[in-house]
Amino acid sequence: MLPVAAELGAAPWLEVDLSLDAAPGYRLQPLVAKAQARVVSPLARFGIISDIDDTIIQTGATNFLKHWRTVVANSAQSRTAFPGVSAFYRGLAAGAGGPETNPVFYVSSSPWNLFDLFERFMVLHDIPLGPILLKDFGLDETKWLTGGHEEYKLARIERVMAAFPQLPFVMIGDSGQRDAVIYEVAERRHPGRVLAVHIRDVTGGLLAAEAEAALAALAERGIPVTLAETLAPGAAQALAAGLIDAAAYEAVLAALRER
């Protein structure tokens, strides 16, 4: 669920009641449930927009069969977080309003079937929770098997940016798909709203020509960009820019040394 605006001092999560009373073509008893809505503090300095697949958790999203195995064998406990992710994201999220001052938005073209896996994985590895925007699974033109990855993710990112026009964003993704291209388009459409782009290299330095061009375009426009197998360069840039503190930076390096 997307965040809502907050009053000063409000808690970072708001419990909401949901009900389903009718659905076209179905006869059903009313259903009720509870959900959590992320409340964005007025003390937030920026937001974080992050990919999930092969950015914080290995899913093999660039390989259909590997990705499908993740869907059907969804065990959060059996998966390992990439080193430094927890410390880096917690460092970015922390601020004057507490450890969840700066909101994190997770945008992925993985199917909704993986929501529970991703949420549980984040809890197990102490990665800040946030709205998780996934894709419908199906065969029509708007669904996961047939819909365009780039168009889908860009639309969700722009929805987040439009919802919080006062916030600039740090964007984090990987080189396995088209995250660099998507983030470059988002920055071009929303100048001044992107603080940095960090791409985790999962392809051994072999970038598609479009990704190389996107990163070069961002750099030419003065947007800090990092491309590396680990988050160390991203953390160093964030420290220099005052987006994380020295303790968070050292925690990232410590996690990388322990891997």
Summary of the structure (lengths in Angstrom):
residues: 259
radius of gyration: 18.3
end to end distance: 33.3
largest distance: 58.0
contacts: 829
relative contact order: 0.14
helix: 35%
strand: 23%
